[in-house]
Amino acid sequence: MPVDSDQKDPRTIWLLAACRFGEAVAIGMLIPMLPLFLGTLSAPWAERMASGLAESFPALAHWFPAAALATEEAKTAVLFSLTGLAMALVQIFAGRISDRLDSRKPLILIGMALGAVCSFLLPLLDHYWQLLLLRVMQGSFLGLTFPPMMAIIARNAPKDSGGKVLGIYSTIRLLGFGLGPILGGIVADHFGYDWVCLASGTLLMVSVLLVSSQIRDRKEFSEDTPRDRVLPRVAPIFRLLGGVIFVMMVGISAVISLFPHYEREFGSTQSQLGTMFAIFVMTRCIFQYPFGWIGDRYDKKWVLLLGLLLFIPLVLLQGRVENLNELTWIRAGMGIVSAMMSTAVGGISAERSEPGNRARVMGINTLCFSLGTAVGPSLTGFIQSQQTAFMIPAVAAAILLVSIVLLVPSDRAARSAQDPST
C-alpha cells in the first residue's frame, strides 16, 4: 500500500535541480561542438552509401539529396537523431522498471556515470561510425536517468503547485543547458575539442557525486506491498500531452542539422552558433516560473493552448530566415512559448500522476522530449526545403491544439473529479 503522501521533502527538488544543472551544462557543451567535430572524422562508408543510393534511387536523391549521408548536414542529422532515438526508447523501460521496483536512485547513478565515460572517450575517436556508436550509447545511458528523476520531483511537489515546481526545476536545468553551448563554443574556439569533452565528462561525474551523497530515494509503497502489485494505468491524456512535448522539440531541435549551413552561408562561428542556441534556452528560463505560477493560479490548460497557438507561426518563420540575427530573435520567441507549453504539461502530469505510475507518466514527457530531439534534426537533414521541414511541426501543433481543447480537462474539472467534495 502507498505510504503517507504528505511525506514530501521540497529540499530534494532543489538538490536534484542542482544535479541536473551540472548534467545540462555537460551535455549542452557538446551541442555546438559535435556538428563541426564530425567533419574532422573519416567517413568513407558514408560516401560509398551516397554513391549507391544515387545510382539505385535517383528519385530519392533528387527530392532528399541529404539522405545519401554525403553532406555534413545529413551526418549531423543522423548523429543527433540516433542519439535522441536511443535516449527516448530506453526511457520506456526505465520508467516501468523504476515504478515496478519503487526505486529511483540506482538508475540515475548508473546512467550519469556511464554517460560521463562516453564524454571522456570522445577525443579518442577517428571515424564517424565510432562517434555514432558512442553517442547512441551515451544517449541510452542518460535516458535511464530521466523518468526516475522526474518521478522524484513529482513525488515531492507540493499539492496544486506542479506548474511552479516544474518551472523552477526546469529553469535551473535550462540555465545549465543554456550556459553549456556558450561554454562549449568558447572552449572549442580557444582550446580545442578535447577540452570540451574533458569538461563535459567531469561535470557529469560531479552530478553523480551530488546525487549519491545528497538525494534521498523515498519509497512510495510500504515494505509489505507485494512486488507483483498491479501498477495504476496511465490515462490517454498523458500521451496526448506527451505529443505536445514531442512536437515542441521537433520544431526547436530542427535547427541543429542546419549549423553547418549557417556556418557556410552566414559565416557563423562556433561561439555565435552556441549563443544563438543559448538565447532560446535563456528566454525559456526567464519565463518558466511566471508561466508556471500563472498556470497554477488560473488554469494550466489555457496556458498550454496559448503556447501552442503562438508556437505555430514562430516555427514556420524558422524556415525563412536570411541571417543569424533573424533566427536569434525567432529563437527568443520560441523560448517564451516553449516555457508556456512545458510548464503546463509538466504541471498537469505531476499533479495528476499517482503512486505507482509517476515514473511512467513523467517519463512520457521526457521520452517525447528525447524523441523530438531525434526527429527534429532529421527533418532539416533529409528534406531539401527548409520551409517544408518546419511546416510539419506547425501542422502537428494545430492538430494538437484542437485535440487538447476537446479532450484535456481543466485543472478545476480534474480536481473536482479527484475530490468531489470540492
C-alpha positions in Angstrom: 0.0 0.0 0.0 1.2 3.6 -0.6 2.9 5.4 2.2 1.8 8.7 3.6 1.5 11.0 0.5 2.2 14.1 2.8 5.8 12.9 3.4 7.3 15.3 0.9 10.7 16.9 1.0 10.9 20.1 -1.1 14.7 20.3 -0.4 15.1 17.3 -2.6 13.7 19.2 -5.6 16.4 21.9 -5.2 19.2 19.4 -4.8 18.0 17.4 -7.8 17.8 20.6 -9.8 21.4 21.4 -8.9 22.5 18.0 -10.1 20.6 18.4 -13.3 22.3 21.8 -13.8 25.7 20.2 -13.9 24.4 17.5 -16.2 22.8 20.0 -18.5 26.0 22.1 -18.8 27.9 18.9 -19.6 25.6 17.9 -22.4 25.0 21.4 -23.7 28.7 21.9 -24.2 28.7 19.2 -26.9 25.9 20.7 -29.0 27.9 23.3 -31.0 31.0 21.1 -31.0 29.7 17.8 -32.4 28.3 19.1 -35.8 31.8 20.6 -36.5 33.8 17.8 -34.8 32.3 15.1 -37.0 33.7 17.0 -40.1 37.2 16.1 -38.8 36.5 12.3 -38.8 36.9 9.8 -41.5 33.6 8.6 -43.1 34.4 6.5 -46.2 31.3 4.3 -45.8 29.1 7.4 -46.0 30.5 8.3 -49.4 30.0 4.7 -50.6 26.4 4.7 -49.4 25.9 8.1 -51.1 27.0 6.7 -54.5 24.9 3.6 -54.1 21.8 5.4 -53.2 22.2 7.9 -56.0 22.6 5.1 -58.6 19.8 2.9 -57.2 17.2 5.5 -56.3 17.6 8.6 -58.5 14.2 10.0 -57.4 15.2 9.8 -53.8 18.4 11.6 -54.4 16.5 14.3 -56.2 14.0 15.0 -53.5 16.1 14.1 -50.5 19.8 14.7 -51.5 21.0 14.7 -47.9 19.6 11.2 -47.4 22.8 9.9 -49.0 24.8 11.0 -45.9 27.3 12.8 -48.1 26.8 16.2 -46.6 27.7 17.5 -43.1 24.1 18.5 -42.6 23.0 14.9 -43.2 25.7 13.4 -41.0 24.7 15.8 -38.2 21.1 14.8 -38.6 21.9 11.1 -38.3 24.1 11.7 -35.3 21.6 13.7 -33.3 18.6 11.7 -34.5 20.0 8.3 -33.5 21.2 9.7 -30.1 17.7 11.1 -29.4 16.0 7.9 -30.5 18.2 5.8 -28.2 17.6 8.2 -25.4 13.8 8.0 -26.0 13.5 4.2 -26.4 15.4 3.4 -23.2 13.0 5.6 -21.2 10.1 3.2 -21.9 11.9 0.6 -19.9 13.4 2.9 -17.3 10.1 4.3 -16.3 8.5 0.8 -15.9 11.5 -0.6 -14.0 11.6 2.4 -11.7 7.8 2.1 -10.9 8.0 -1.7 -10.5 11.0 -1.6 -8.1 9.8 1.6 -6.4 13.4 2.7 -6.7 14.9 5.8 -8.5 18.4 6.5 -7.4 20.3 3.5 -8.8 19.2 4.1 -12.3 20.2 7.8 -12.0 23.7 7.0 -10.8 24.4 4.3 -13.3 23.2 6.4 -16.3 25.1 9.5 -15.4 28.3 7.7 -14.6 28.3 5.8 -17.9 27.4 9.0 -19.7 30.5 10.6 -18.3 32.7 7.8 -19.5 31.3 8.4 -23.0 32.3 12.1 -22.9 35.8 11.2 -21.8 36.1 8.8 -24.8 35.1 11.2 -27.5 38.6 12.6 -28.2 39.9 9.1 -28.9 37.6 8.6 -32.0 38.9 8.5 -35.5 35.9 7.5 -37.6 32.3 8.8 -37.9 30.8 5.4 -37.2 32.6 5.3 -33.9 31.1 8.7 -33.0 27.6 7.4 -33.9 28.1 4.3 -31.7 29.4 6.2 -28.7 26.7 8.9 -28.9 24.0 6.3 -29.1 25.4 4.6 -26.0 25.6 8.0 -24.2 22.0 8.8 -25.2 20.9 5.4 -23.8 22.8 5.9 -20.5 21.4 9.4 -19.9 17.9 8.3 -20.9 17.9 5.9 -17.9 18.0 8.9 -15.6 15.1 11.0 -16.8 12.0 9.0 -15.7 13.3 8.3 -12.2 14.4 11.9 -11.7 11.0 13.3 -12.8 9.3 10.8 -10.5 11.2 12.1 -7.5 10.2 15.7 -8.5 6.5 14.7 -8.8 6.7 12.8 -5.5 7.9 15.8 -3.6 6.0 18.6 -5.4 3.6 20.5 -3.0 -0.1 20.0 -3.7 -1.6 22.1 -6.6 1.8 23.6 -7.3 3.0 21.4 -10.1 3.5 24.2 -12.5 5.7 26.3 -10.2 7.7 23.3 -9.1 8.3 22.1 -12.7 9.0 25.7 -13.7 11.7 26.1 -11.0 13.3 22.7 -11.7 13.3 23.2 -15.5 14.6 26.7 -15.2 17.6 25.6 -13.2 18.2 22.8 -15.6 17.8 25.0 -18.6 20.2 27.6 -17.2 22.8 24.9 -17.4 21.7 23.9 -20.9 21.9 27.5 -22.0 25.3 28.0 -20.4 26.6 24.8 -21.8 26.6 25.7 -25.6 28.2 29.1 -24.8 31.0 27.4 -22.7 31.4 24.7 -25.3 31.8 27.1 -28.1 34.3 29.2 -26.2 36.3 26.3 -25.1 36.3 24.7 -28.6 37.4 28.0 -30.2 40.3 28.6 -27.8 41.4 25.2 -26.6 40.0 22.6 -29.0 37.6 19.7 -28.9 39.5 17.6 -26.4 39.0 20.1 -23.6 35.3 20.3 -24.3 34.9 16.5 -23.9 37.0 16.5 -20.7 35.0 19.3 -19.1 31.7 17.6 -20.1 32.7 14.3 -18.5 34.0 15.9 -15.4 30.7 17.8 -14.8 28.7 14.6 -15.3 30.9 13.0 -12.6 30.2 15.9 -10.2 26.5 15.3 -10.7 27.0 11.6 -9.9 28.6 12.6 -6.6 25.9 15.0 -5.7 23.1 12.5 -6.4 24.9 9.8 -4.5 25.6 11.9 -1.4 22.6 14.3 -1.2 19.4 12.8 -2.8 17.1 10.7 -0.7 15.2 7.9 -2.5 12.0 7.7 -0.6 9.8 4.7 -1.2 6.1 5.3 -2.2 5.0 1.8 -1.0 5.4 0.1 2.3 7.6 -2.9 2.9 4.7 -5.3 2.9 3.4 -4.3 -0.5 3.6 -7.3 -2.9 6.3 -7.0 -5.6 3.8 -8.2 -8.2 1.2 -5.5 -7.4 -0.9 -4.1 -10.3 0.5 -0.8 -11.4 -2.0 2.0 -11.9 -2.8 2.6 -15.6 -1.6 5.7 -17.5 -4.5 7.7 -18.7 -4.6 8.6 -22.5 -4.4 12.3 -21.9 -0.9 11.9 -20.6 0.1 10.5 -24.0 -1.6 13.5 -25.7 0.3 15.9 -23.5 3.5 14.0 -24.4 2.7 14.7 -28.0 2.9 18.4 -27.2 6.4 18.0 -25.9 7.3 15.9 -28.9 6.1 18.4 -31.5 7.6 21.3 -29.5 11.1 19.6 -29.5 10.8 18.7 -33.2 10.3 22.4 -34.0 13.1 23.5 -31.6 15.8 20.9 -32.5 15.3 21.0 -36.3 17.9 23.9 -36.5 20.7 21.6 -35.2 21.3 20.0 -38.6 21.5 23.4 -40.1 24.5 24.5 -38.1 26.9 23.7 -40.9 24.6 25.6 -43.3 24.6 28.7 -41.0 28.4 28.4 -40.7 28.8 28.2 -44.5 26.1 30.7 -45.6 26.0 33.2 -42.8 29.7 33.0 -41.8 28.8 32.0 -38.2 31.4 30.9 -35.7 31.0 28.1 -33.1 30.6 30.8 -30.4 27.9 32.5 -32.4 26.0 29.3 -33.0 26.3 28.4 -29.3 25.0 31.8 -28.4 22.1 31.6 -30.8 21.1 28.2 -29.4 21.5 29.5 -25.8 19.2 32.6 -26.4 16.3 30.2 -26.8 17.2 28.5 -23.5 17.7 31.8 -21.6 14.3 33.2 -22.6 12.6 30.0 -21.7 14.4 30.1 -18.3 13.2 33.6 -17.7 9.5 32.8 -18.4 9.1 29.3 -17.0 8.4 30.3 -13.4 6.0 33.1 -14.2 4.0 30.9 -16.6 4.1 28.1 -14.0 2.7 30.4 -11.4 0.0 31.7 -13.9 -1.0 28.1 -14.7 -1.3 27.1 -11.1 -3.2 30.3 -10.2 -5.6 30.2 -13.1 -5.5 27.1 -15.4 -2.6 25.2 -17.0 -4.8 24.1 -19.8 -5.3 27.6 -21.2 -1.6 28.5 -20.8 -0.8 25.4 -22.9 -3.3 26.3 -25.6 -1.9 29.9 -25.8 1.6 28.5 -26.1 0.5 26.1 -29.0 -1.2 29.0 -30.8 1.9 31.1 -30.7 4.2 28.2 -31.5 2.7 27.7 -35.0 3.8 30.9 -36.7 7.2 31.0 -34.9 8.2 27.5 -36.0 7.2 28.4 -39.6 9.4 31.5 -39.5 12.5 29.4 -38.7 12.4 28.1 -42.2 12.5 31.6 -43.8 15.5 33.3 -42.0 18.1 35.1 -44.1 20.7 35.8 -41.4 21.6 34.6 -37.9 20.2 37.8 -36.2 16.7 37.0 -37.5 17.0 33.4 -36.3 18.2 34.6 -32.9 15.1 36.8 -32.4 12.8 34.0 -33.5 14.5 31.6 -31.1 14.0 34.0 -28.3 10.2 33.9 -29.0 10.4 30.1 -29.2 11.9 30.1 -25.7 8.9 32.0 -24.4 6.2 29.8 -25.9 8.1 26.6 -25.0 8.1 27.8 -21.4 4.3 28.1 -21.5 3.9 24.6 -23.1 6.5 22.7 -21.0 5.4 24.1 -17.6 1.8 23.5 -18.3 2.3 19.9 -19.5 4.8 19.1 -16.6 2.5 20.6 -14.0 -0.6 18.7 -15.2 1.4 15.5 -15.3 2.9 16.0 -11.8 -0.4 16.8 -10.2 -2.5 14.1 -11.9 0.0 11.2 -11.6 -0.2 8.9 -8.6 1.9 6.4 -6.6 2.8 3.5 -8.8 2.7 5.3 -12.2 4.7 8.5 -11.6 7.9 7.4 -13.4 5.8 6.2 -16.4 3.6 9.4 -16.5 6.6 11.8 -16.1 8.6 9.5 -18.3 6.2 10.1 -21.2 7.2 13.7 -21.3 11.0 13.0 -21.1 10.6 10.2 -23.7 8.8 12.6 -26.1 11.4 15.3 -25.4 14.1 12.9 -26.4 12.2 11.6 -29.4 11.5 15.1 -30.6 15.2 15.9 -30.5 15.8 12.8 -32.6 13.2 13.6 -35.2 13.8 17.4 -35.5 17.3 17.3 -36.9 16.2 14.6 -39.4 13.6 17.0 -41.0 16.2 19.6 -42.0 18.9 17.0 -42.6 16.8 14.9 -45.1 14.2 17.3 -46.5 15.7 19.7 -49.1 13.2 22.6 -48.4 13.6 24.3 -45.0 10.0 25.7 -45.4 8.6 22.2 -45.9 10.6 20.8 -43.0 9.3 23.4 -40.5 5.8 23.2 -41.8 5.5 19.6 -40.4 5.6 20.5 -36.7 3.4 23.6 -37.3 0.6 21.4 -38.8 1.0 18.9 -36.0 0.8 21.7 -33.4 -2.5 22.9 -35.0 -4.0 19.3 -34.7 -2.9 19.1 -31.0 -4.4 22.5 -30.3 -7.8 21.2 -31.3 -7.4 17.9 -29.6 -6.5 19.5 -26.2 -9.4 21.8 -26.4 -11.7 18.8 -26.7 -10.1 16.1 -24.6 -8.0 17.5 -21.8 -10.0 18.6 -18.6 -9.2 21.9 -17.0 -7.5 22.0 -13.6 -10.8 22.7 -11.8 -12.5 19.8 -13.6 -9.7 17.5 -12.8 -9.6 18.5 -9.1 -13.4 18.1 -8.8 -13.1 14.6 -10.3 -10.4 13.6 -7.8 -12.2 15.1 -4.8 -16.0 15.5 -5.4 -16.4 17.5 -2.2 -14.5 20.4 -3.8 
